[in-house]
Amino acid sequence: MEDLVVVGAGPYGLSIAAHAAAAGIGVRVLGRPMASWRDHMPDGMYLKSESWASNLSAPGGRHTLAEYCAGQGLAAEHGRPLPIGTFSAYGMWFARRAVPEVEELTVTEVTPQGDGFRIRTAEGPPLLARTVALAVGVMPFARHPGALGELPPGHYSHSTDHRDLSRFAGREVAVIGAGQAALETAALLAEGGARPCLVARRSRIDWNTVPPPLERPALEALRRPHSGLGSGWHTWVWSELPWAVRRLPAARRERIAATALGPAGAWWLRDRFERSVPVLLGHRLHRAVAVGDRTRLGLIGAAGESAVLDVSHVIAATGFHPELDRLGLLDARLRAALDTVGGGGTPELSPGFESSWPGLFFAGLLTAPSFGPSMRFVHGAGFTAGRLVKGVRRRLGALRRPAGSLGTPQPARADAGHPKTSLW
């Protein structure tokens, strides 16, 4: 039986595995390394976050993005965006140096078994593990406007469905959304010869400002401190104090996770977007109908007026909705047994990222309502990895403690409640 199986090999999964291996924990990593970045982002995209805030996490701060770039003769500078391809290559480089071999297996089911878990894959026999860390990224949680569900396949897609946008050259494409993915997708479409139009419920597009220099007068730095998610005191709190966010009431945590650091475009994208993409703001999609090989969108404006948009294809760049029920690989009865944050559908977690089911840990987007919005970004991997591995060590120690010994541990619950009993 394995000590720890990490499901997912993106920035969070690789960072957890690096800390686990350094701690002497027997760990196996299952998944395609950097899959979201390599397979689900179009050529030409850039990393929105600063390079110094986009490191995967290894003990001692080793294997940074700057170190990788230096070895490749590339510049990783403040205020200079890096291509997504460079970041993907960095993740692969990190995996080779800091992580045990990543096994490109597709996990289909995680089910409790005894004091541990059974992990089934599409490619081979099941594995048994004492602890499991689910670091599945964002792909299971892609959100589509409900109205698009009325369309036949092929008439619409999500922004994460496209590695190559060139097939839309010469075609009219509606891009739904107002965040970075929508704005950059629309700009890339226009630059590739397509005719995009951005449609958003918001009445305006928000743009991030140019980041201030790293070296500034002390008073200016105090008024607007830098952090891994941007500058300013609110952003600094979300970025640097996830442990403090977790201590807030559940309803407030949910609200922070849903609203803080909302949709906005990168400062370096603004000119490219505004000179090439028409916009239809303040309009809500309420109906979508296929008319032959084209798609007719019914929109409602802020004042209740109707509008119709006829396009060749619709791309929903409408983000992700973290919800346990959308995590199909986790056994349904186990999902239903987990404590959740407030009235939402995300797991309530201990300080060590352990759920109410002992030995089951979460990382990434699903943890944002517990630890705040930094968990939506690569930057959050640095906070997560070390603490989660400490939680794993505590769980492994509890399993190995002789039965009947003093101090028999309780499950690492956020509310220190009663232990869960087996469902089987």
TORBAPA-684905 format. One record per residue (C-alpha): residue number from 1; residue in one letter; x, y, z. Coordinates in Angstrom, 3 decimals. Each point is the difference from the previous one (the first is absolute). Example, Ala and Ser with C-alpha at 12.3 -4.5 7.8 and 13.67 -1.06 7.14 Angstrom:
<atoms>
ATOM  num  residuo         X         Y         Z
ATOM    1        a    12.300    -4.500     7.800
ATOM    2        s     1.370     3.440    -0.660
</atoms>
This chain:
<atoms>
ATOM  num  residuo         X         Y         Z
ATOM    1        m     0.000     0.000     0.000
ATOM    2        e     1.289     3.435    -0.956
ATOM    3        d     0.422     2.685     2.657
ATOM    4        l    -1.302     2.764    -2.273
ATOM    5        v    -1.498     0.123    -3.474
ATOM    6        v    -0.249     3.441    -1.585
ATOM    7        v    -2.717     0.205    -2.651
ATOM    8        g     0.956     2.725    -2.423
ATOM    9        a     3.352     1.219    -1.315
ATOM   10        g    -0.497     3.722    -0.430
ATOM   11        p     1.688     2.686     2.128
ATOM   12        y    -1.744    -1.124     3.207
ATOM   13        g     0.465    -3.732    -0.512
ATOM   14        l     3.665     0.341    -0.938
ATOM   15        s     0.673     2.327     2.935
ATOM   16        i    -1.657    -2.386     2.471
ATOM   17        a     1.993    -2.912    -1.408
ATOM   18        a     3.258     1.956     0.287
ATOM   19        h    -0.597     0.729     3.689
ATOM   20        a    -1.165    -3.575     0.679
ATOM   21        a     3.075    -1.536    -1.641
ATOM   22        a     2.300     2.330     1.927
ATOM   23        a    -1.751    -1.056     3.233
ATOM   24        g     0.701    -3.651    -0.699
ATOM   25        i    -3.639    -0.893    -0.711
ATOM   26        g    -0.604    -2.707    -2.569
ATOM   27        v    -1.926     1.904    -2.660
ATOM   28        r    -1.368    -0.791    -3.431
ATOM   29        v    -1.228     2.720    -2.364
ATOM   30        l    -2.710    -0.860    -2.533
ATOM   31        g    -0.948     2.220    -2.913
ATOM   32        r     1.324     1.779    -3.051
ATOM   33        p     2.594     2.575     1.071
ATOM   34        m    -1.184     3.591    -0.480
ATOM   35        a    -2.974    -1.259    -2.017
ATOM   36        s    -2.158     3.129     0.289
ATOM   37        w     2.845     2.222    -1.106
ATOM   38        r     1.264    -2.275    -2.784
ATOM   39        d    -3.320    -1.175    -1.415
ATOM   40        h    -2.675     2.582     0.804
ATOM   41        m     1.475     3.439    -0.658
ATOM   42        p     0.400     1.390    -3.524
ATOM   43        d     3.353     0.756    -1.554
ATOM   44        g     0.842     3.653     0.534
ATOM   45        m    -1.338     0.339     3.534
ATOM   46        y     2.121     1.559     2.719
ATOM   47        l     0.282    -0.555     3.724
ATOM   48        k    -2.013     2.685     1.772
ATOM   49        s     1.801    -0.194     3.347
ATOM   50        e     3.494     1.322     0.583
ATOM   51        s     2.793    -2.522    -0.575
ATOM   52        w     1.263     0.344     3.586
ATOM   53        a    -3.513    -0.878     1.237
ATOM   54        s    -0.392    -3.040    -2.267
ATOM   55        n     2.413    -2.468     1.550
ATOM   56        l    -0.869    -3.584     0.702
ATOM   57        s     0.943    -0.889     3.569
ATOM   58        a     2.909    -2.166     1.109
ATOM   59        p     1.623    -0.045     3.468
ATOM   60        g     2.574     2.726     0.394
ATOM   61        g    -1.465     2.058    -2.825
ATOM   62        r     1.914    -1.986    -2.613
ATOM   63        h    -0.846    -0.440    -3.699
ATOM   64        t    -1.545     3.405    -0.616
ATOM   65        l    -1.334     1.370    -3.265
ATOM   66        a     2.835     2.528    -0.042
ATOM   67        e     2.546    -2.831     0.306
ATOM   68        y    -1.579    -1.838    -2.900
ATOM   69        c    -0.123     3.125    -2.172
ATOM   70        a     3.617     0.839     0.760
ATOM   71        g     1.047    -3.458    -1.149
ATOM   72        q    -1.901     0.501    -3.254
ATOM   73        g     1.367     3.461    -0.678
ATOM   74        l    -3.435     1.545     0.611
ATOM   75        a    -0.884     3.098     2.010
ATOM   76        a    -2.360    -0.395     2.954
ATOM   77        e    -0.493     3.642     0.898
ATOM   78        h    -2.529     1.929     2.059
ATOM   79        g    -2.566     1.628    -2.278
ATOM   80        r     0.876    -2.165    -2.987
ATOM   81        p    -2.521    -2.767    -0.803
ATOM   82        l     1.254    -3.486    -0.797
ATOM   83        p    -1.520    -2.278    -2.649
ATOM   84        i    -2.159    -2.827     1.316
ATOM   85        g     2.255    -2.398    -1.883
ATOM   86        t     2.963     1.129     2.080
ATOM   87        f    -1.927    -0.604     3.209
ATOM   88        s    -1.101    -3.452    -1.181
ATOM   89        a     3.598    -0.905    -0.804
ATOM   90        y     1.034     1.251     3.432
ATOM   91        g    -2.525    -2.324     1.636
ATOM   92        m     1.410    -2.964    -1.923
ATOM   93        w     3.541     1.015     1.009
ATOM   94        f    -1.104     0.279     3.642
ATOM   95        a    -1.557    -3.481    -0.161
ATOM   96        r     3.245    -1.547    -1.253
ATOM   97        r     2.042     1.534     2.806
ATOM   98        a    -2.251     0.060     3.060
ATOM   99        v    -2.591    -2.741    -0.386
ATOM  100        p     0.024    -3.803    -0.215
ATOM  101        e    -0.953    -1.291    -3.428
ATOM  102        v    -3.436     1.236    -1.031
ATOM  103        e    -2.211    -2.829    -1.243
ATOM  104        e    -2.269     1.098    -2.841
ATOM  105        l    -3.005    -1.948     1.231
ATOM  106        t    -3.612     1.167    -0.169
ATOM  107        v    -1.612    -0.369     3.422
ATOM  108        t    -3.620    -1.110    -0.328
ATOM  109        e    -1.004    -0.658     3.606
ATOM  110        v     1.131     0.655     3.555
ATOM  111        t    -1.859    -2.106     2.568
ATOM  112        p     0.579    -0.618     3.719
ATOM  113        q     1.372    -3.428     0.874
ATOM  114        g     0.791    -0.892     3.594
ATOM  115        d     2.186     2.708     1.515
ATOM  116        g     0.989     1.230    -3.439
ATOM  117        f    -1.196     0.304    -3.573
ATOM  118        r    -0.242    -1.953    -3.229
ATOM  119        i     0.967     1.959    -3.108
ATOM  120        r    -1.136    -1.356    -3.345
ATOM  121        t     1.531     1.110    -3.285
ATOM  122        a    -0.964    -0.456    -3.621
ATOM  123        e     3.331    -1.593    -0.853
ATOM  124        g     0.808    -2.611     2.637
ATOM  125        p    -0.755    -1.781     3.259
ATOM  126        p    -1.253     2.005     2.996
ATOM  127        l     2.345     1.485     2.572
ATOM  128        l    -0.431     0.089     3.757
ATOM  129        a     1.072     3.044     1.996
ATOM  130        r    -0.090     1.083     3.624
ATOM  131        t    -0.539     3.630    -1.025
ATOM  132        v    -1.113     1.743    -3.184
ATOM  133        a     0.519     3.602    -1.086
ATOM  134        l    -2.407     1.164    -2.703
ATOM  135        a     1.713     2.727    -2.024
ATOM  136        v    -2.141    -0.296    -3.105
ATOM  137        g     0.299     3.582    -1.235
ATOM  138        v    -2.879     1.925    -1.537
ATOM  139        m    -1.085    -2.125    -2.945
ATOM  140        p    -2.717    -1.989     1.833
ATOM  141        f    -1.629     3.288     0.977
ATOM  142        a    -0.292     1.819    -3.349
ATOM  143        r    -3.181     2.095     0.000
ATOM  144        h    -2.319     0.508    -2.981
ATOM  145        p    -2.978     2.359    -0.132
ATOM  146        g    -3.132    -2.086     0.369
ATOM  147        a    -1.505     1.314    -3.233
ATOM  148        l     2.770    -1.630    -2.027
ATOM  149        g    -1.170    -3.417     1.146
ATOM  150        e    -2.806     0.236    -2.564
ATOM  151        l     2.508    -0.028    -2.874
ATOM  152        p     1.219    -3.074    -1.894
ATOM  153        p     3.670    -0.981     0.471
ATOM  154        g     2.321     1.990    -2.207
ATOM  155        h    -1.905     3.265     0.295
ATOM  156        y     1.697     1.041     3.229
ATOM  157        s     3.050    -0.770     2.105
ATOM  158        h     1.850     1.138     3.099
ATOM  159        s     3.131     2.114    -0.258
ATOM  160        t     1.984    -2.916     1.456
ATOM  161        d    -0.986    -2.221    -2.935
ATOM  162        h     2.407     1.701    -2.386
ATOM  163        r     3.701    -0.478    -0.450
ATOM  164        d    -0.151     1.495    -3.493
ATOM  165        l    -2.401     2.795    -0.983
ATOM  166        s     1.015     0.111    -3.657
ATOM  167        r    -3.018    -2.075    -1.090
ATOM  168        f    -2.194     3.044     0.705
ATOM  169        a     1.751     2.192    -2.585
ATOM  170        g    -2.581     1.827    -2.095
ATOM  171        r    -2.882    -0.950     2.315
ATOM  172        e    -2.179     2.072     2.346
ATOM  173        v     0.516    -1.121     3.602
ATOM  174        a    -1.814     1.232     3.105
ATOM  175        v     2.198    -0.145     3.092
ATOM  176        i    -1.998     0.028     3.244
ATOM  177        g     1.691     1.480     3.084
ATOM  178        a     1.964     2.989     1.286
ATOM  179        g     3.077    -1.504     1.665
ATOM  180        q     3.510    -0.558    -1.273
ATOM  181        a    -0.853    -3.262    -1.788
ATOM  182        a    -2.837     1.656    -1.927
ATOM  183        l     1.958     3.124    -0.871
ATOM  184        e     3.152    -1.816    -1.076
ATOM  185        t    -1.917    -2.660    -1.934
ATOM  186        a    -1.874     2.713    -1.885
ATOM  187        a     3.212     1.890    -0.760
ATOM  188        l     1.707    -3.159    -1.258
ATOM  189        l    -2.995    -0.822    -2.170
ATOM  190        a     0.131     3.452    -1.595
ATOM  191        e     3.739    -0.214    -0.536
ATOM  192        g    -0.472    -3.403    -1.631
ATOM  193        g    -2.480     1.254    -2.576
ATOM  194        a    -3.278    -0.769     1.769
ATOM  195        r    -2.762     2.554     0.621
ATOM  196        p    -0.703    -0.161     3.739
ATOM  197        c    -2.476     1.962     2.083
ATOM  198        l     0.208     0.056     3.781
ATOM  199        v    -3.315    -0.323     1.871
ATOM  200        a    -0.118     0.660     3.745
ATOM  201        r    -2.576     0.663     2.714
ATOM  202        r     2.338     2.564     1.569
ATOM  203        s    -0.514     3.609    -0.996
ATOM  204        r     3.717     0.596    -0.383
ATOM  205        i     3.271    -1.865    -0.383
ATOM  206        d     2.414     0.314     2.888
ATOM  207        w     3.718     0.153    -0.733
ATOM  208        n     2.861    -0.573     2.406
ATOM  209        t     2.384     2.933     0.260
ATOM  210        v     3.681    -0.128    -0.856
ATOM  211        p     1.765    -1.467     3.061
ATOM  212        p     2.166     2.450     1.921
ATOM  213        p     3.755    -0.655     0.053
ATOM  214        l     1.282    -2.482     2.541
ATOM  215        e     2.438     2.596     1.333
ATOM  216        r    -1.938     3.061     1.205
ATOM  217        p     0.176     2.633     2.736
ATOM  218        a    -0.953    -1.525     3.354
ATOM  219        l    -3.170     2.072     0.419
ATOM  220        e    -1.304    -0.947    -3.434
ATOM  221        a     0.768    -3.658     0.648
ATOM  222        l    -1.866     0.213     3.312
ATOM  223        r    -3.063     1.551    -1.607
ATOM  224        r    -0.160    -2.584    -2.775
ATOM  225        p     1.971    -3.118     0.935
ATOM  226        h     0.882    -2.657    -2.551
ATOM  227        s    -1.330    -3.522     0.380
ATOM  228        g    -0.167    -3.143    -2.045
ATOM  229        l    -3.422     0.996    -1.342
ATOM  230        g     0.628     3.671    -0.679
ATOM  231        s     0.439     3.190     1.968
ATOM  232        g    -2.098     1.598     2.743
ATOM  233        w    -0.890    -0.985     3.547
ATOM  234        h    -3.133    -2.028    -0.739
ATOM  235        t     1.840    -1.990    -2.628
ATOM  236        w     2.937    -0.455     2.376
ATOM  237        v    -2.288    -1.537     2.642
ATOM  238        w    -1.558    -2.496    -2.456
ATOM  239        s     3.439    -0.846    -1.341
ATOM  240        e     2.077    -0.291     3.142
ATOM  241        l    -2.430    -0.931     2.791
ATOM  242        p    -2.116    -2.962    -1.147
ATOM  243        w     0.181    -1.417     3.530
ATOM  244        a    -1.774     3.119     1.279
ATOM  245        v    -2.731    -0.293    -2.624
ATOM  246        r    -0.725    -3.531     1.222
ATOM  247        r    -0.806     1.347     3.482
ATOM  248        l    -2.840     2.155    -1.310
ATOM  249        p    -3.660    -1.122     0.139
ATOM  250        a    -0.957    -2.331    -2.837
ATOM  251        a    -2.424     2.414    -1.652
ATOM  252        r     2.637     2.717    -0.157
ATOM  253        r     2.592    -2.404    -1.410
ATOM  254        e    -2.424    -1.044    -2.716
ATOM  255        r    -0.684     3.619    -0.879
ATOM  256        i     3.707     0.850    -0.128
ATOM  257        a     0.773    -3.010    -2.187
ATOM  258        a    -2.808     0.939    -2.394
ATOM  259        t     0.615     3.744    -0.280
ATOM  260        a     3.608     0.927     0.854
ATOM  261        l     2.367     0.574    -2.909
ATOM  262        g    -2.840    -0.103    -2.499
ATOM  263        p     0.148    -0.043    -3.816
ATOM  264        a     2.549     2.398    -1.473
ATOM  265        g     2.361     0.166    -2.917
ATOM  266        a     3.773     0.296     0.157
ATOM  267        w     1.361     3.462    -0.641
ATOM  268        w     2.191    -1.227    -2.862
ATOM  269        l    -3.028    -1.372    -1.892
ATOM  270        r    -2.118     3.135    -0.051
ATOM  271        d     1.298     1.664    -3.170
ATOM  272        r    -0.092    -3.274    -1.959
ATOM  273        f    -3.570    -0.657     1.064
ATOM  274        e    -1.492     3.470    -0.432
ATOM  275        r     1.326     0.502    -3.504
ATOM  276        s    -1.291    -3.315    -1.352
ATOM  277        v    -3.055    -1.295     1.938
ATOM  278        p    -3.506     1.532     0.004
ATOM  279        v    -1.902    -0.387     3.270
ATOM  280        l    -3.611    -0.362     1.082
ATOM  281        l    -0.048     0.806     3.703
ATOM  282        g    -2.873    -0.037     2.465
ATOM  283        h    -1.686    -2.887    -1.806
ATOM  284        r    -1.077    -3.333     1.447
ATOM  285        l    -0.310    -3.140    -2.082
ATOM  286        h    -3.466    -1.505     0.456
ATOM  287        r    -0.394    -2.218    -3.064
ATOM  288        a     2.120    -1.733    -2.620
ATOM  289        v    -1.443    -1.691    -3.094
ATOM  290        a     1.689    -1.926    -2.790
ATOM  291        v    -0.999     1.219    -3.466
ATOM  292        g     1.617    -2.335    -2.445
ATOM  293        d     3.714     0.098     0.645
ATOM  294        r    -0.225     3.396     1.703
ATOM  295        t    -1.046     1.086     3.487
ATOM  296        r    -2.492     2.720     0.905
ATOM  297        l     0.410     1.537     3.449
ATOM  298        g    -2.854     1.761     1.763
ATOM  299        l     1.288     2.714     2.329
ATOM  300        i    -1.666     2.281     2.541
ATOM  301        g     1.484     3.412     0.762
ATOM  302        a     0.180     1.760     3.346
ATOM  303        a    -3.224     1.880    -0.715
ATOM  304        g    -1.829    -3.152    -1.084
ATOM  305        e     0.372     0.575    -3.730
ATOM  306        s     0.555    -3.005    -2.258
ATOM  307        a     2.831    -0.538    -2.458
ATOM  308        v     0.897    -2.805    -2.383
ATOM  309        l     3.497    -1.055    -1.009
ATOM  310        d     0.562    -2.434    -2.867
ATOM  311        v     3.390    -1.750     0.020
ATOM  312        s     1.844    -3.034    -1.267
ATOM  313        h     1.126    -1.187     3.451
ATOM  314        v    -0.236     0.914     3.685
ATOM  315        i     2.922    -0.261     2.433
ATOM  316        a    -0.903     0.172     3.683
ATOM  317        a     2.879     1.522     1.940
ATOM  318        t    -2.114    -0.008     3.132
ATOM  319        g     2.452    -1.440     2.467
ATOM  320        f    -0.413    -2.860     2.419
ATOM  321        h    -2.410    -0.953     2.751
ATOM  322        p     1.624    -2.018     2.822
ATOM  323        e    -2.456    -2.595     1.225
ATOM  324        l     0.539    -3.482     1.407
ATOM  325        d    -2.898    -1.449    -1.972
ATOM  326        r     1.866     0.746    -3.209
ATOM  327        l     2.970    -2.097     1.114
ATOM  328        g    -1.205    -3.220    -1.538
ATOM  329        l     3.110    -2.011     0.810
ATOM  330        l    -0.744     0.237     3.739
ATOM  331        d    -2.462    -2.657     1.145
ATOM  332        a    -3.488     1.528     0.219
ATOM  333        r    -0.746    -1.297     3.489
ATOM  334        l     3.305     1.356     1.253
ATOM  335        r    -0.713     3.390    -1.557
ATOM  336        a    -3.368     0.091     1.707
ATOM  337        a     1.568    -0.862     3.365
ATOM  338        l     2.504     2.871     0.004
ATOM  339        d    -0.496     3.120     2.116
ATOM  340        t    -0.308     3.038    -2.245
ATOM  341        v     0.577     3.723     0.367
ATOM  342        g    -3.215     1.716     1.032
ATOM  343        g    -2.752    -0.574    -2.516
ATOM  344        g     2.398    -0.619    -2.865
ATOM  345        g     1.301    -3.135    -1.618
ATOM  346        t     3.689     0.171     0.847
ATOM  347        p     1.746    -1.998     2.741
ATOM  348        e     0.613     1.452     3.445
ATOM  349        l     3.683    -0.513     0.714
ATOM  350        s     2.361    -0.168     2.947
ATOM  351        p     3.060     2.299     0.166
ATOM  352        g     1.845    -2.863    -1.715
ATOM  353        f    -2.483    -0.167    -2.914
ATOM  354        e    -1.546    -3.244     1.276
ATOM  355        s    -3.709    -0.498    -0.535
ATOM  356        s    -2.406    -1.389     2.584
ATOM  357        w     0.762    -3.449    -1.416
ATOM  358        p     3.367    -0.929     1.580
ATOM  359        g     2.773    -0.364    -2.540
ATOM  360        l    -1.771     1.820    -2.834
ATOM  361        f     1.689     3.308    -0.864
ATOM  362        f    -0.867     2.682    -2.540
ATOM  363        a     2.048     2.644    -1.801
ATOM  364        g    -0.721     2.755    -2.492
ATOM  365        l    -3.296     1.545    -1.066
ATOM  366        l    -2.235    -2.058     2.299
ATOM  367        t     1.859     1.413     3.009
ATOM  368        a    -0.660     3.678    -0.802
ATOM  369        p    -3.104     0.213     2.265
ATOM  370        s     2.176    -1.310     2.841
ATOM  371        f     3.224     1.960    -0.566
ATOM  372        g    -0.925     2.857    -2.297
ATOM  373        p     0.534     1.101    -3.601
ATOM  374        s     3.738    -0.730    -0.134
ATOM  375        m    -0.994    -3.656    -0.449
ATOM  376        r    -1.268     0.952    -3.484
ATOM  377        f     3.521     0.888    -1.095
ATOM  378        v     3.396    -1.693    -0.348
ATOM  379        h     1.242     2.163     2.848
ATOM  380        g    -2.160    -1.952     2.456
ATOM  381        a     2.026    -3.173    -0.586
ATOM  382        g     2.769     1.370     2.214
ATOM  383        f    -2.338     0.342     2.981
ATOM  384        t    -1.734    -3.308    -0.663
ATOM  385        a     2.771    -2.506    -0.620
ATOM  386        g     1.936     0.134     3.271
ATOM  387        r    -3.087     0.174     2.194
ATOM  388        l    -1.766    -2.803    -1.817
ATOM  389        v     3.036    -2.265     0.309
ATOM  390        k     0.155     0.717     3.728
ATOM  391        g    -3.641    -1.071     0.161
ATOM  392        v     0.861    -3.196    -1.857
ATOM  393        r     2.801    -0.733     2.450
ATOM  394        r    -2.375     0.435     2.916
ATOM  395        r    -2.482    -2.382    -1.585
ATOM  396        l     2.671    -2.609    -0.732
ATOM  397        g     1.259     0.291     3.571
ATOM  398        a    -3.530    -0.584     1.285
ATOM  399        l    -0.390    -3.117    -2.134
ATOM  400        r     3.284    -1.443     1.241
ATOM  401        r    -0.644     0.718     3.667
ATOM  402        p    -0.625    -3.259     1.913
ATOM  403        a    -3.670    -0.750     0.587
ATOM  404        g    -1.122     0.921     3.502
ATOM  405        s     2.978     2.279     0.662
ATOM  406        l    -0.464     3.267     1.834
ATOM  407        g    -0.944     2.978    -2.104
ATOM  408        t    -1.914    -1.920    -2.650
ATOM  409        p    -0.541     2.689    -2.654
ATOM  410        q    -3.277     1.318    -1.259
ATOM  411        p    -0.483     0.844    -3.677
ATOM  412        a     1.415     3.373    -1.033
ATOM  413        r    -3.332     1.783    -0.224
ATOM  414        a    -0.469     3.707    -0.200
ATOM  415        d    -2.463    -0.222     2.883
ATOM  416        a     1.750    -2.872     1.846
ATOM  417        g    -3.252    -1.963    -0.063
ATOM  418        h    -0.681    -3.683     0.130
ATOM  419        p     1.844    -2.399    -2.299
ATOM  420        k    -1.648    -1.117    -3.176
ATOM  421        t    -1.076    -3.611    -0.164
ATOM  422        s     0.384    -2.231    -3.024
ATOM  423        l    -2.670     0.134    -2.657
ATOM  424        w     0.565    -3.619    -0.937
</atoms>
